[in-house]
Amino acid sequence: MNIELAHSLDDTLSTSDNISFAGPLVSIAVFALAELFSQGVRLRQDVEGPV
């Protein structure tokens, strides 16, 4: 990985636009994963009965 590419990546990651755009996406993804996980656990309990 060359130094110019690393600097351009740093600039891209440090812009406030990208951070304010990525923040909600990350929280939505985490929320969706948590929902899927909790539903999966519930489904497994329904199939296997109370553990």
N, C-alpha and C positions, 0 to 999 in steps of 0.2 A: 504494500500500500504506500503510494508516494505521499510526500508531505503536503503538496498542493491539494490533493483530494481530501486529506484529513482536515485541512483548514476549511475547505468548502463545506465539509460535513459539519464541522463545528459551527460555522456561520449559519448553516441551515437549521441546526438544532437549537441555536441560541436566539433565533428570531422569536419575538413575542407572538407573532401571528401563528406560527406553527404550534407553540406551546398552548395558546388559548384554543386552538383548533383540536389538538390532540388530547387535551385534558378531558373534555366531555366524552370523546370517543373511548378513552381508556376506562372511564367510570362506567360507561354503558356496557363495555365488553365485560368488565368485572362483574357488574350486576347480572348480566345475562348468564355468565358462567355460574354464578352463585345460584341463580334460579334453576338452571338445568341440573346442577348438582343436587339441590334439595329435592327437586322432582324425581331425580333418579333414585335417591335414597328412599323416598316415599314409595315409589313403584316397587323397589326391591322388598320393602317391608310388606307391601300388599301381597306380593307373590309368595314370599317365604313365611308369611304370618309373623306375629310378634316374636321377636328374638329373645 
